[in-house]
Amino acid sequence: MSIALARNFDITIAGFDPDIAESNVTRERSAFDPQAFVDTSVSKSKLGSANNAFNATGGIRETDSLGIAAGIRQRIITGAEYSLILRNLRESTNSPQNAFDPSFQTSLTFTIEQPLLKNFGIDINQARIKVAMATKEQTLHAYRSRVIQTVDAVQQAYWNLVFSIENLQFRRKSLDLAKDLLRRNKIQVEVGTLAPIEITEAEATVASREEALLVAEREVKDREDTLKMLLNVAEQPSAWGISILPRDKPEFEVVQVDEMQLTLDALRKHAALENARIEIDKRKIDMKVAGQNLLPEVNLSASASNNALADNQGEAFEEQFKNERYSFSGGVSFRIPIGNRQAEADYRQAQLRHAKTVASYHQTQQVIMEEVRRNARRVRVNVKRIEATRVARRLAEERLDAQEKKFKVGLSTSRNILEDQERLANALTEETRALIDYHKSLASLDRATHSTLERFQIEMLYPGETTAKK
């Protein structure tokens, strides 16, 4: 089983999903990462002016400026956005009204805007992160479910191969019996104790059983290839020629099935039900966000700034932190959509999606309960099938033995022998089929109750790696 867990393509592919989901969680968290920025601007102008102060320059005002702004801005989990910006502007002009030429202006400004209704609150602003984290948890459950399904598929394929090999042996034995009867019939025809028609019937049966043997051999190869696909042991074309010989033989040990307890266990730990629960939580988050979007936008904003003006850069920065020139501002803004039909439609859709996921959750419960009951029933029926087929096989052996004794004393025919041989071969096949179906139904019951990992003592370490202790 460890080979399948380590090499199966379905498990490998499913193992990428939790990592992808984790990356999406990081992506949603990045909405609250601070951003550093630098903006620069250069301008040069030469414009006419009606101001008498520029008469000496022909009525032309010339201005050169170089501006640099650097700072940081960030959105925080309450919904507020703030920025801290340091600006520096060097300006040169021929205006006689300027006290300095060039002049250096600096300012340090802190601005914050906080929503008070719509988009307010930690839960609302972390909603996308919570949804992404829930999605990641769903991928982990899906990965666990994929491991369980793969283990079950390997068991089903393994027991199918065991049956095909056993059936092949029965078909070979049946063919050998037909050939032996044909040999004996030829001897008796030669000595005159049998009619030639007995040879014809025996030959026809030999041909029919040779065809059945070919079909059985093909079935073994098909089942081998199915198991190789699940184990991913045939990476090269030449590896497909490797034969798989099962080590375990089907043994019969009655397992007591407590249907009610198995159903309760399945409802407690089934991955599909866990995913359905998480989906309900995600839809609740969406509904809460959509409900808050019905509110009007009311934003509180505030700004504080220190300013400085000097004829050189050093002095401008020195004055910047003396708090001699400053400004404060604040305000509240309202924005109320008329009709608000989009928000109402979004909220209605969120309600319907939530109701849909609740209904899906209850449907999943019923599906799981039905699956557990169905597989538990199969286990019980297969126990009875084994008992019945064992009786049928024993009776077929006794019938063939009696027919052989009658044939030796001339009280039976080759046809009777051949028919009883076929009955015995079929009885052996059906007994083995019932035994194999019993083991397969136990595996299916483990899958339905999600007990496969416990049964094989498989420890889930993290996506992409599992450990089988036996």
Secondary structure, DSSP 8 states (H G I E B T S, - for coil): -HHHHHH-HHHHHHTHHHHHHHHHHHHHHGGG--EEEEEEEEEEEEEE---GGGGGGTTEEEEEEEEEEEEEEEE-TTS-EEEEEEEEEEEEE--TT-SSSSEEEEEEEEEEEEESSTT-SHHHHTHHHHHHHHHHHHHHHHHHHHHHHHHHHHHHHHHHHHHHHHHHHHHHHHHHHHHHHHHHHHHHHHHTSS-THHHHHHHHHHHHHHHHHHHHHHHHHHHHHHHHHHHT---SGGGGG-----------------HHHHHHHHHHH-HHHHHHHHHHHHHHHHHHHHHHTTS-EEEEEEEEEEEEEESSHHHHHHHHTTTSSEEEEEEEEEE--SS-HHHHHHHHHHHHHHHHHHHHHHHHHHHHHHHHHHHHHHHHHHHHHHHHHHHHHHHHHHHHHHHHHHHHTTSS-HHHHHHHHHHHHHHHHHHHHHHHHHHHHHHHHHHHHT-HHHHTTEEEEETTEEEE--
